[in-house]
Amino acid sequence: MTVKTLGTLARGLRVLESVAALQPVGLTDLARRMGEDKSALQRTLATLHAEGWIRPLPGSPPRWEVSHKALVVASAALVASPLPVRARALVGTLRDATAETAYFTMLEGSTAVVVDVAEGSQVVRTALQVGRSLPLEGSAVGHALFAHLAPAEREQFPVDPATCLDEDAYTEIRGRGWSLSEGSVKQGTTSIAAAALDESGRPIGAVVVSGPDTRLTPARYAEIGALARDAAAELSSRRA
């Protein structure tokens, strides 16, 4: 039986996500970015504020930001899953072995969310925040995840088909255990990713090493790829 969803709740959650992405953001700018009516949007903001999800910064008109209540929910989600806890030590070890930023992402719907980061010690390095959504289009994470999905499953993701690889390339990624992105997401940055899999072999996330292309050179790809692959394999084998 299909259960009817609540449009008002869905809209409120979209507003909350938009505030999080744009914060601090005022009513006028938020309405323009979302293409929403200002009056209806103002009522949604007032409701989110009353429930403790957002708070206004001092000033008039107010600009909104997400409150710490979101951290409570996020922390509960991380505790409920054993993977982020297990990934923490592996990500730290990977950072130490490569001297570059290492992180773990989990697949959430049609995007990859960073759940743990160990930043490199270099002055110039990849910097990421836990909770950030990463694009799948043309990225090392996207290639690593898509390599373990059937073509029909990949089509369910809202990505430009032109950014996807051909089947031979996905077969190669599965065979060696890691994928590569050279400046396709951010110019001058190279990323190497390996997919973590569940018991059925479906991708649930990816271990990534990322840094400037002046240090992550082709001569290091195989070495770092193997390290990322082994870390992802350990996560997959230890999944509860």
C-alpha positions, 0 to 999 in steps of 0.5 A, spaced: 500 500 500 502 506 498 502 511 503 501 518 501 506 523 503 506 530 507 507 535 502 508 541 507 513 537 511 517 535 505 517 543 503 519 544 510 525 540 510 527 543 503 527 549 506 531 547 512 536 544 507 537 550 503 538 554 509 544 549 511 547 550 504 546 558 504 547 560 511 547 565 513 541 567 509 535 572 509 528 571 507 529 575 500 535 571 498 532 564 500 526 566 496 529 568 490 534 561 490 528 557 492 523 560 487 518 560 493 513 565 495 516 570 500 510 570 505 509 562 505 517 561 506 516 566 512 511 562 515 516 556 514 522 559 517 518 562 523 515 554 524 522 552 524 525 557 528 519 555 533 521 548 533 528 550 534 531 548 528 534 554 525 536 561 529 536 568 527 543 572 527 542 579 530 540 585 525 534 587 521 532 584 517 534 577 520 539 572 517 538 565 518 542 559 520 541 552 522 541 551 530 545 546 534 539 541 534 541 539 527 548 536 530 544 532 535 540 528 530 546 528 526 550 525 531 545 520 533 545 518 525 553 517 526 552 513 532 547 508 529 551 506 524 558 502 525 561 504 519 563 512 521 566 509 527 570 504 524 572 509 518 575 514 523 581 510 524 582 507 517 581 514 514 587 517 519 591 511 517 590 513 510 592 520 511 598 518 515 601 514 509 599 519 504 600 525 507 594 527 504 587 529 506 583 522 506 576 522 508 570 517 508 563 518 504 556 515 505 551 514 499 545 518 501 540 518 496 543 521 490 549 524 493 555 522 497 555 525 504 562 526 508 562 523 514 569 523 517 575 527 514 583 527 516 586 533 513 593 532 510 598 536 514 601 540 508 599 548 508 596 547 501 591 541 502 584 539 500 579 541 506 572 538 507 567 539 512 563 533 515 556 533 513 558 536 506 555 533 500 559 531 494 557 531 487 557 524 483 558 527 476 565 526 474 568 525 481 572 519 483 567 518 488 562 517 483 566 513 478 567 508 484 560 507 486 557 507 479 562 501 477 559 497 482 552 498 479 548 496 473 547 501 468 539 501 469 541 503 476 546 508 474 540 511 470 536 513 477 541 518 479 540 525 476 547 526 473 549 528 466 550 521 462 556 525 459 560 525 465 559 517 466 564 512 464 563 507 459 563 499 461 570 498 459 572 503 464 567 501 470 570 494 469 577 496 470 575 500 476 572 494 479 578 490 477 583 494 480 579 497 486 579 504 485 577 510 481 581 517 479 579 524 478 584 529 475 581 536 476 574 534 473 571 537 480 576 542 482 581 544 478 588 542 480 586 537 485 586 529 484 582 524 488 583 517 488 577 513 491 575 506 493 568 503 494 566 500 500 560 495 499 555 491 503 554 484 504 550 483 497 556 487 493 552 494 493 556 500 494 555 504 500 560 509 500 567 510 498 574 512 501 578 517 498 585 520 498 585 527 495 590 533 494 593 538 489 596 535 482 603 537 484 603 532 489 598 527 487 602 525 481 601 519 476 607 516 479 603 515 486 596 513 483 597 505 484 600 506 491 595 510 493 589 507 490 592 500 493 592 503 500 585 506 499 582 499 496 585 496 502 582 501 507 575 500 503 575 492 503 577 492 510 570 497 512 566 492 507 569 486 511 568 488 518 561 491 516 556 489 521 
